[in-house]
Amino acid sequence: MNKATPGFLALLLLLSLPAMTALAASPVGTNEASDPVLRQVSTSQTTPTEVDGTTNRLQIAGDVRSETTAYRSDFGTMLANADDELRIDHEQYTVVDDGFDDATTEERERLIRTAYERLMERADQLEQREREAVREHAAGERSTAELLQTLLRNYNEAEQLSNSLTELEARAAEVTGYSLPASRADVKTFNAHRTPVRDQLEQRSERPSDNYHDVVISTSQTGYSLSVMDGSRYLVETTRFDNRDKTASAQFENREAFDHTMKLYPWAGEHGKPYYQDNSPDHYWTEFVLGQDRLEIYLDSGTGSVYREIQELSVSSLPRETAGTWTNDGLSIAVNETPANGPIEVTVTETGTDDPAPATISINGDVVGETGEDGTLWIVPPAGDYEVTAETGNRYISTTRIGS
């Protein structure tokens, strides 16, 4: 970066901010005509829901707003991401790069500490931005598209901040006898926003021809859950704000946090290979590798509860239960459900022959996809009751209201 760069960055920032503010507020890709589902669930359970035959699963509580959307990015989001990158580049240059080579050892240490503190401030801003967006969505004050834009913005900014941390560590290595006061917890803080579900959002924002309402977002004042199908894989991330308290004293010593995590997820502990990382006094991180499946857990050291959970599960590994079979107009539609409001299997066949019938599937009136050659489609349903509809040619069949 040359000496003229900071001024140029500042100019770009000044020009981009008004446009970003105006455009990012425009809802994109969500069905505003369909009413959100509000569901009252228990607010007392902070531990994951116990499930037989698969991993336990963290749930949100309170009045839950649940919607499906066909997510699309827009120009406002692009400007917001560009703005974040420019700010990070500018701060990194002005704090560390500018004059670093000519600085004394003491001055270099001060520059690096200042840059590190700013990175940690940005990390806190990511979490605060997420909480604000989720709670506004739960209150009906922010659209589903706007919420997803915020989560994807955090996804992109977390990568930029993580890269800056790596560069800062390299700078610190140039100072004799000095090491960056960073910990593994800092890396995990950024990685928490770089989830498989958000990977899918990033990919879907680049596929404007895909109009299926197949991303499910559920929010309450206590947190959110975001889920999607990626072929035959179920991806879900859940965050509980009420299970997070950075100011509380640590609840565990030595390996107690790991033992506690194993008690919360006994099936995963029995069938998977755990990888554990002690990031106290902030949190503890555990990953279970279950064949091709994966479970990632962030356990708060202060509350002793799981505050983030990420799961990647193949549908073949999920236990299923028949919700019912319906027939009409020469078509049959069968629905199988999986535990903890997981994905459902919808199969459409010709009545009498059981031959697979190609059909367009809708949930509560929103098109979510097409059945495959076997007449089957896996779908993530919204919270609460829902209705499944199949259409093929001029034939139509619908279920009764099913779900929780």
Disulfide bonds with the S-S distance in Angstrom:
none
